Amino acid sequence: MIKVLQNELSINVIASIIVSLLFLAAGFIWGKYKERRRKFGRNLEEYDFYPFTVSRENFGEFSLKDFRLGMHYFLKNEDYTAARQLIFIGEQNNVRSQLEPAEQKVYAQLFEKYDGRKVVDDTNEYLENYVRLVRLIGKSFPHTGIEILLHNLADPAHSLIVLENNVTGRHLRDGTTNLLIDLKRRQLLNEDKLNYELNIGARKFKCTTIPITRKDFGIVGAICINVDVNYLTEEVMNSKERIEAFFKNLCRTDMQLDENILSKDEYAKALKGKRHFKNEVA
């Protein structure tokens, strides 16, 4: 009798272990399946309701109508990649203030379903390296009339997060107006925003804007370089002392290191007396 009970107990234990392993395997497979669906979702621009259009006049604009269509679609049909891209674009364009109260609730459901808060937080983390990059480049050229700044376009209303060598009078947390739309338009037209002139009242600037793109979300930030042309041509170049001060600031260093940044050939020429890249020595 005891032996029979032991056999039944052993069978039950083994059966329980097998069932547990089956549930564990099923959970693992289901988790992988959901992860795969998230990873291999479509990009938002593959849908007909991509909420950004370019007019015949090449003006870019946010489409609230298409945003609404996407919002309702992704509540019923899961696409982790495209839905998060839609949320990101919505946050960029302050969509909460544009939606009716009833639709704000729908957007809140979408935001919750696809963890919208993490979309913004991840972008802030993604831009951290660019924060250091802009800050250190700016501090390398102080008092030269050359401004460099960084916009976080996940929050256009408060986009300015780094500002070095201020020549435009802006402040951290200032917003941007049509920068995001313009960069998106140029991206679609395959145009760089490079080496362009701005004339604002009596002021003149030479500028370059470099978009920062992220694989899953498109343009998430921008580095802007603004040269105060009038300062250089009217203040610096009209005075020998100011020209000297400008170049002292440009060439100023804070430390001296023993490193070689030259090629092998240039290094050999430097040892023979070559003083700069256009100087030739025998």
LINNORQUI-V789178 format. One record per helix or strand. SS is the DSSP state (~ for helix, > for strand). FROM is the first residue (numbers start at 1). TO is the last residue. If there is no record, write none. Layout:
BEGIN
ss=SS from=FROM to=TO
ss=SS from=FROM to=TO
END
This chain:
BEGIN
ss=~ from=2 to=39
ss=~ from=44 to=46
ss=> from=52 to=54
ss=> from=60 to=62
ss=~ from=64 to=76
ss=~ from=80 to=92
ss=~ from=95 to=97
ss=~ from=101 to=113
ss=~ from=116 to=126
ss=~ from=128 to=140
ss=> from=146 to=152
ss=~ from=156 to=158
ss=> from=160 to=164
ss=~ from=179 to=188
ss=> from=193 to=200
ss=> from=203 to=214
ss=> from=218 to=228
ss=~ from=229 to=236
ss=~ from=240 to=251
ss=~ from=264 to=272
END
